Amino acid sequence: MTTLSSGKHVFIEELVENPQKYDNTSIRVLGRLIDYHAARNTATMVSKNASLRLNTELVEIYVRDTCLVQCIGEVHYDQNIGQLVLKPRILRNMDIVDIDIYEKTVLASRQYDKSAASP
């Protein structure tokens, strides 16, 4: 039986800046959903000035465009389009989340994990 990771919290900007680091990993990412195409099973997530392509064949999209969503899934580099593509297994509406507090929480959690791991 395969165990799936809960996904590392990352920001879309980090994925764009360093795609090799995240290729073939499980991630958890927050952004606005735009450009959903049901027939092609594709969508795009945006955050600040960065975007991430989604392959939506595993999830049903029940939110409207521009909703804030969180995706948890696996990301891989697609040579055909020259960028990372996330294949979410979970996509949920996060419109009630304060983005600034969310980002601060992720950064604080990373800092805690880093300090707890050092001797």
FIRO-758907 format. One line per 3 residues: number of its first residue (from 1); for each residue x, y, z of N, C-alpha, C, O, CB. Coordinates in Angstrom, 1 decimal, m for minus. Glycine has a CB too. Example, Ala and Ser with C-alpha at 12.3 -4.5 7.8 and 13.67 -1.06 7.14 Angstrom:
1	13.2 m5.7 7.8 12.3 m4.5 7.8 13.2 m3.3 7.8 14.2 m3.3 8.5 11.3 m4.5 9.0 ~ 12.8 m2.2 7.1 13.7 m1.1 7.1 12.9 0.0 7.9 13.4 1.1 8.0 14.1 m0.6 5.7
This chain:
1	0.8 m1.2 0.0 0.0 0.0 0.0 0.9 1.2 0.0 1.8 1.3 0.8 m1.0 0.0 1.2 ~ 0.6 2.2 m0.9 1.4 3.4 m1.0 0.9 4.4 0.0 m0.3 4.6 0.2 1.3 4.0 m2.4 ~ 1.8 5.1 0.7 1.5 6.1 1.6 1.7 7.5 1.0 2.7 7.7 0.4 2.3 6.0 2.9
4	0.7 8.3 1.0 0.8 9.7 0.4 1.1 10.7 1.5 0.6 10.6 2.6 m0.5 10.0 m0.3 ~ 2.0 11.6 1.1 2.4 12.7 2.0 1.2 13.7 2.2 0.4 13.9 1.2 3.7 13.3 1.5 ~ 1.2 14.3 3.3 0.2 15.4 3.5 0.6 16.7 2.7 m0.2 17.6 2.6 0.0 15.7 5.0
7	1.8 16.7 2.2 2.2 17.8 1.4 2.9 18.9 2.2 2.4 19.3 3.2 1.0 18.4 0.7 ~ 4.0 19.3 1.7 4.8 20.4 2.3 4.2 21.7 1.9 3.9 22.0 0.7 6.3 20.3 1.9 ~ 4.0 22.6 2.9 3.5 24.0 2.6 4.5 24.7 1.8 5.7 24.9 2.2 3.2 24.7 3.9
10	4.1 25.2 0.6 5.0 26.0 m0.3 4.1 27.1 m0.8 2.9 27.1 m0.9 5.6 25.2 m1.4 ~ 4.8 28.1 m1.3 4.2 29.3 m1.9 4.4 29.1 m3.4 5.4 28.6 m3.9 4.7 30.6 m1.4 ~ 3.4 29.6 m4.2 3.6 29.4 m5.7 4.8 30.1 m6.2 5.5 29.7 m7.1 2.3 30.1 m6.4
13	5.2 31.3 m5.5 6.4 32.0 m5.9 7.6 31.1 m5.8 8.5 31.2 m6.6 6.5 33.2 m5.1 ~ 7.7 30.3 m4.7 8.8 29.4 m4.5 8.9 28.3 m5.6 10.0 27.9 m6.0 8.7 28.7 m3.1 ~ 7.7 27.8 m6.0 7.7 26.8 m7.1 8.3 27.4 m8.4 9.0 26.7 m9.1 6.3 26.3 m7.3
16	7.9 28.6 m8.7 8.4 29.3 m9.9 9.9 29.6 m9.9 10.6 29.4 m10.8 7.6 30.6 m10.2 ~ 10.3 30.0 m8.7 11.7 30.4 m8.5 12.7 29.2 m8.6 13.8 29.3 m9.1 11.9 31.1 m7.2 ~ 12.2 28.0 m8.1 13.1 26.8 m8.0 12.3 25.6 m8.4 12.1 24.7 m7.5 13.7 26.7 m6.6
19	11.9 25.4 m9.6 11.1 24.2 m10.0 11.8 22.9 m9.7 11.1 21.9 m9.4 10.7 24.3 m11.4 ~ 13.1 22.8 m9.9 13.9 21.6 m9.7 13.7 21.0 m8.3 13.7 19.8 m8.0 15.3 21.7 m10.1 ~ 13.7 21.9 m7.3 13.6 21.6 m5.9 12.3 20.8 m5.6 12.3 20.0 m4.7 13.7 22.8 m5.0
22	11.2 21.2 m6.3 9.9 20.7 m6.0 9.4 19.6 m7.0 8.3 19.0 m6.8 8.9 21.8 m5.9 ~ 10.2 19.3 m8.0 9.8 18.3 m9.0 9.6 17.0 m8.3 10.4 16.5 m7.6 10.8 18.2 m10.1 ~ 8.4 16.3 m8.6 8.1 15.0 m8.1 8.0 15.0 m6.5 8.5 14.1 m5.9 9.1 14.0 m8.5
25	7.3 16.0 m6.0 7.1 16.1 m4.5 5.6 16.3 m4.3 4.9 16.7 m5.1 8.0 17.2 m3.9 ~ 5.2 16.0 m3.0 3.9 16.3 m2.6 3.9 17.7 m1.9 4.8 18.0 m1.1 3.4 15.2 m1.6 ~ 3.0 18.5 m2.3 2.9 19.9 m1.8 1.5 20.3 m1.4 0.5 19.6 m1.7 3.4 20.9 m2.9
28	1.5 21.4 m0.7 0.2 22.0 m0.2 0.4 23.5 m0.5 1.3 24.1 m0.1 m0.1 21.8 1.4 ~ m0.5 24.0 m1.4 m0.3 25.4 m1.9 m1.7 26.1 m1.9 m2.7 25.6 m2.0 0.3 25.4 m3.3 ~ m1.6 27.5 m1.7 m2.8 28.3 m1.6 m2.7 29.4 m2.7 m1.6 30.0 m2.9 m2.9 29.0 m0.2
31	m3.8 29.6 m3.4 m3.8 30.6 m4.4 m5.3 30.8 m5.0 m6.2 30.1 m4.6 m2.9 30.2 m5.6 ~ m5.4 31.7 m5.9 m6.7 32.0 m6.5 m6.8 31.1 m7.7 m5.9 31.1 m8.5 m6.8 33.5 m6.9 ~ m8.0 30.5 m7.9 m8.2 29.6 m9.0 m8.7 30.5 m10.2 m9.7 31.3 m10.1 m9.3 28.6 m8.7
34	m8.0 30.4 m11.3 m8.5 31.1 m12.6 m8.4 30.1 m13.7 m7.7 29.0 m13.6 m7.6 32.3 m12.8 ~ m9.0 30.4 m14.8 m8.9 29.7 m16.1 m9.2 28.2 m16.0 m8.4 27.4 m16.4 m7.5 29.9 m16.6 ~ m10.3 27.8 m15.4 m10.6 26.4 m15.3 m11.3 26.0 m16.6 m12.2 26.6 m17.1 m11.6 26.2 m14.1
37	m10.8 24.9 m17.1 m11.4 24.3 m18.3 m11.7 22.8 m18.1 m10.8 22.0 m18.1 m10.3 24.4 m19.5 ~ m13.0 22.6 m17.8 m13.4 21.2 m17.5 m13.1 20.2 m18.5 m12.7 19.1 m18.2 m14.9 21.2 m17.2 ~ m13.3 20.5 m19.8 m13.1 19.6 m20.9 m11.6 19.2 m21.0 m11.3 18.1 m21.4 m13.5 20.2 m22.2
40	m10.7 20.1 m20.6 m9.3 19.8 m20.7 m8.7 19.3 m19.4 m7.5 19.0 m19.3 m8.5 21.0 m21.3 ~ m9.5 19.4 m18.3 m9.0 19.1 m17.0 m7.8 19.9 m16.6 m6.8 19.5 m16.0 m8.6 17.6 m16.9 ~ m7.9 21.2 m16.9 m6.8 22.2 m16.5 m7.4 23.4 m15.8 m8.5 23.8 m16.0 m6.0 22.6 m17.8
43	m6.5 24.0 m15.0 m6.8 25.3 m14.4 m5.5 25.9 m14.0 m4.4 25.3 m14.2 m7.7 25.1 m13.1 ~ m5.6 27.1 m13.6 m4.4 27.8 m13.1 m4.7 28.4 m11.8 m5.8 28.9 m11.5 m4.0 29.0 m14.1 ~ m3.7 28.4 m10.9 m3.7 29.1 m9.6 m2.7 30.2 m9.7 m1.7 30.1 m10.3 m3.3 28.1 m8.4
46	m3.1 31.3 m9.0 m2.2 32.5 m9.0 m2.1 33.0 m7.6 m3.0 32.9 m6.7 m2.7 33.6 m9.9 ~ m0.9 33.5 m7.3 m0.6 34.2 m6.0 0.4 35.2 m6.3 1.5 34.9 m6.8 m0.1 33.1 m4.9 ~ 0.1 36.4 m5.9 1.0 37.6 m6.2 1.3 37.6 m7.7 0.3 37.8 m8.4 2.3 37.5 m5.3
49	2.5 37.5 m8.1 2.9 37.6 m9.5 3.3 36.3 m10.1 3.9 36.2 m11.1 4.0 38.6 m9.7 ~ 2.9 35.2 m9.4 3.3 33.8 m9.9 2.0 33.0 m10.2 1.0 33.2 m9.6 4.2 33.1 m8.9 ~ 2.2 32.0 m11.1 1.1 31.1 m11.4 1.6 29.7 m11.5 2.7 29.4 m11.7 0.5 31.5 m12.8
52	0.6 28.8 m11.3 0.9 27.4 m11.3 m0.2 26.7 m12.1 m1.4 26.9 m11.8 1.0 26.8 m9.8 ~ 0.1 25.8 m13.0 m0.8 25.1 m13.8 m1.3 23.9 m13.0 m0.5 23.2 m12.3 m0.2 24.6 m15.1 ~ m2.6 23.5 m13.1 m3.2 22.4 m12.4 m3.7 21.4 m13.5 m4.2 21.8 m14.5 m4.3 22.8 m11.5
55	m3.5 20.1 m13.2 m4.2 19.0 m13.9 m5.3 18.5 m13.0 m5.0 17.9 m11.9 m3.1 17.8 m14.3 ~ m6.5 18.8 m13.3 m7.6 18.6 m12.4 m8.4 17.3 m12.6 m9.5 17.2 m12.1 m8.6 19.7 m12.6 ~ m7.8 16.3 m13.2 m8.5 15.1 m13.5 m8.9 14.3 m12.3 m9.8 13.5 m12.3 m7.7 14.2 m14.4
58	m8.3 14.5 m11.1 m8.6 13.8 m9.9 m9.6 14.5 m9.0 m10.1 13.9 m8.0 m7.3 13.5 m9.1 ~ m9.9 15.7 m9.3 m10.8 16.5 m8.4 m12.0 17.1 m9.2 m11.9 17.4 m10.4 m10.0 17.6 m7.7 ~ m13.1 17.3 m8.5 m14.2 18.0 m9.1 m14.1 19.5 m8.6 m13.9 19.8 m7.4 m15.6 17.4 m8.6
61	m14.1 20.4 m9.6 m14.1 21.8 m9.2 m15.5 22.3 m9.0 m16.3 22.3 m9.9 m13.4 22.6 m10.4 ~ m15.7 22.7 m7.8 m17.1 23.2 m7.4 m17.1 24.6 m7.0 m18.1 25.1 m6.5 m17.6 22.3 m6.3 ~ m15.9 25.3 m7.2 m15.8 26.7 m6.8 m15.8 27.5 m8.0 m15.4 27.1 m9.1 m14.5 26.9 m5.9
64	m16.1 28.8 m7.9 m16.1 29.7 m9.0 m14.6 30.3 m9.3 m13.8 30.2 m8.4 m17.1 30.9 m8.8 ~ m14.4 30.8 m10.4 m13.1 31.4 m10.7 m12.9 32.5 m9.7 m13.8 33.2 m9.3 m13.1 32.0 m12.2 ~ m11.7 32.8 m9.4 m11.1 33.8 m8.5 m11.3 33.4 m7.0 m11.0 34.2 m6.1 m11.8 35.1 m8.7
67	m11.9 32.2 m6.7 m11.9 31.7 m5.3 m10.5 31.4 m4.8 m9.7 31.0 m5.6 m12.9 30.5 m5.2 ~ m10.3 31.7 m3.6 m9.1 31.3 m2.9 m9.2 29.8 m2.6 m10.2 29.4 m1.9 m8.8 32.1 m1.6 ~ m8.3 29.0 m3.1 m8.3 27.5 m2.9 m7.0 27.0 m2.3 m5.9 27.6 m2.6 m8.7 26.8 m4.2
70	m7.1 25.9 m1.7 m5.9 25.2 m1.3 m5.9 23.8 m2.0 m6.9 23.2 m2.1 m5.8 25.0 0.3 ~ m4.7 23.5 m2.6 m4.6 22.2 m3.3 m3.5 21.4 m2.6 m2.5 21.9 m2.1 m4.2 22.4 m4.8 ~ m3.8 20.1 m2.4 m2.8 19.2 m1.9 m2.6 18.1 m2.9 m3.6 17.5 m3.4 m3.2 18.6 m0.5
73	m1.4 17.9 m3.4 m1.2 16.9 m4.4 0.3 16.8 m4.8 1.2 17.3 m4.1 m2.0 17.2 m5.6 ~ 0.5 16.2 m5.9 1.9 16.0 m6.4 2.2 16.9 m7.6 1.3 17.1 m8.4 2.0 14.5 m6.9 ~ 3.4 17.4 m7.6 3.8 18.3 m8.6 5.0 17.7 m9.4 5.8 17.0 m8.9 4.2 19.7 m8.0
76	4.9 17.9 m10.7 6.0 17.4 m11.6 6.3 18.5 m12.7 5.4 19.3 m13.0 5.7 16.1 m12.2 ~ 7.5 18.4 m13.2 7.9 19.3 m14.3 7.4 18.7 m15.6 7.8 17.6 m15.9 9.4 19.6 m14.3 ~ 6.7 19.5 m16.3 6.2 19.1 m17.7 7.1 19.7 m18.7 7.1 20.9 m18.9 4.7 19.5 m17.9
79	7.8 18.9 m19.4 8.8 19.4 m20.4 8.0 20.1 m21.6 8.6 21.0 m22.2 9.6 18.2 m21.0 ~ 6.8 19.6 m21.9 6.1 20.2 m23.0 5.7 21.6 m22.8 5.7 22.4 m23.8 4.8 19.4 m23.3 ~ 5.5 22.0 m21.6 5.1 23.4 m21.4 6.2 24.2 m20.6 6.1 25.4 m20.4 3.8 23.5 m20.6
82	7.2 23.5 m20.2 8.3 24.1 m19.5 8.0 24.7 m18.2 8.6 25.7 m17.8 8.8 25.2 m20.4 ~ 7.2 24.0 m17.4 6.9 24.5 m16.0 6.3 23.3 m15.2 6.0 22.3 m15.7 5.9 25.7 m16.1 ~ 6.2 23.6 m13.9 5.6 22.6 m13.0 4.1 22.6 m13.2 3.5 23.6 m13.5 6.0 23.0 m11.5
85	3.6 21.3 m13.0 2.1 21.1 m13.0 1.8 20.4 m11.8 2.4 19.4 m11.4 1.7 20.3 m14.3 ~ 0.8 20.9 m11.1 0.3 20.2 m9.9 m0.9 19.4 m10.2 m1.9 19.9 m10.9 m0.1 21.3 m8.8 ~ m0.9 18.1 m9.7 m2.1 17.3 m9.9 m2.7 17.1 m8.5 m2.4 16.2 m7.8 m1.7 15.9 m10.5
88	m3.7 18.0 m8.2 m4.2 17.9 m6.8 m5.1 16.7 m6.6 m5.9 16.3 m7.5 m5.0 19.2 m6.5 ~ m5.0 16.1 m5.4 m5.9 15.1 m5.0 m7.0 15.6 m4.1 m8.0 15.0 m3.9 m5.2 13.9 m4.3 ~ m6.7 16.8 m3.6 m7.6 17.6 m2.7 m7.6 19.0 m3.2 m6.5 19.6 m3.4 m7.3 17.5 m1.2
91	m8.8 19.6 m3.4 m8.9 21.0 m3.7 m10.1 21.5 m2.9 m11.2 21.0 m3.0 m9.2 21.2 m5.3 ~ m9.8 22.5 m2.1 m10.9 23.0 m1.2 m10.9 24.5 m1.2 m9.9 25.2 m1.3 m10.7 22.5 0.2 ~ m12.1 25.0 m1.0 m12.3 26.5 m0.9 m11.7 27.0 0.4 m11.9 26.5 1.5 m13.8 26.8 m1.0
94	m11.0 28.1 0.3 m10.3 28.7 1.4 m10.6 30.2 1.5 m9.8 31.0 2.0 m8.8 28.5 1.4 ~ m11.7 30.7 0.9 m12.1 32.1 0.8 m12.1 32.8 2.2 m11.9 34.0 2.3 m13.4 32.3 0.2 ~ m12.3 32.0 3.3 m12.4 32.6 4.6 m11.0 32.9 5.2 m10.9 33.5 6.3 m13.2 31.8 5.5
97	m10.0 32.4 4.6 m8.6 32.5 5.2 m8.0 33.9 4.9 m8.1 34.5 3.8 m7.7 31.4 4.6 ~ m7.4 34.5 5.9 m6.6 35.7 5.8 m5.3 35.3 5.2 m4.5 34.7 5.9 m6.5 36.5 7.2 ~ m5.0 35.7 4.0 m3.7 35.3 3.3 m2.5 35.8 4.1 m1.5 35.0 4.2 m3.7 35.9 1.9
100	m2.5 37.0 4.6 m1.3 37.5 5.4 m1.0 36.6 6.6 0.1 36.3 6.9 m1.5 38.9 5.8 ~ m2.1 36.3 7.3 m1.9 35.4 8.5 m1.5 34.0 8.1 m0.6 33.4 8.8 m3.2 35.4 9.4 ~ m2.0 33.5 7.1 m1.7 32.2 6.6 m0.2 32.1 6.2 0.5 31.2 6.7 m2.5 31.8 5.3
103	0.3 33.1 5.5 1.7 33.2 5.1 2.6 33.3 6.3 3.7 32.6 6.4 2.0 34.4 4.2 ~ 2.3 34.1 7.3 3.1 34.3 8.5 3.1 32.9 9.3 4.1 32.6 9.9 2.5 35.4 9.4 ~ 2.0 32.2 9.3 1.9 30.9 10.0 2.8 29.9 9.4 3.5 29.2 10.1 0.5 30.4 10.1
106	2.8 29.8 8.0 3.6 28.9 7.3 5.1 29.2 7.6 5.9 28.3 7.9 3.4 28.9 5.8 ~ 5.5 30.5 7.5 6.9 30.9 7.8 7.3 30.6 9.3 8.4 30.1 9.5 7.1 32.4 7.5 ~ 6.4 30.8 10.2 6.7 30.5 11.6 6.8 29.0 11.8 7.7 28.6 12.6 5.6 31.1 12.5
109	6.0 28.2 11.2 6.1 26.8 11.3 7.4 26.2 10.7 8.0 25.4 11.3 4.9 26.1 10.5 ~ 7.8 26.8 9.6 9.1 26.4 9.0 10.2 26.8 10.0 11.2 26.0 10.2 9.3 27.1 7.7 ~ 10.2 27.9 10.6 11.2 28.3 11.5 11.3 27.4 12.7 12.3 27.0 13.2 11.0 29.8 12.0
112	10.1 27.0 13.2 10.0 26.1 14.3 10.6 24.8 13.9 11.4 24.2 14.7 8.6 25.9 14.8 ~ 10.2 24.2 12.8 10.8 22.9 12.3 12.3 23.0 12.2 13.0 22.0 12.6 10.1 22.5 11.0 ~ 12.8 24.1 11.7 14.2 24.3 11.5 14.9 24.3 12.9 16.0 23.6 13.0 14.5 25.6 10.7
115	14.4 25.0 13.8 15.1 25.1 15.1 14.9 23.8 15.9 15.8 23.4 16.6 14.4 26.2 16.0 ~ 13.8 23.1 15.7 13.6 21.8 16.4 14.6 20.7 15.8 14.9 19.8 16.6 12.2 21.3 16.3 ~ 14.9 20.8 14.6 15.8 19.8 13.9 17.2 20.1 14.2 18.0 19.1 14.1 15.6 19.9 12.4
118	17.6 21.3 14.6 19.0 21.5 14.9 19.4 21.1 16.3 18.6 21.3 17.2 19.4 23.0 14.6 ~ 20.6 20.6 16.5 21.0 20.1 17.8 21.1 21.2 18.9 21.5 20.9 20.0 22.3 19.4 17.7
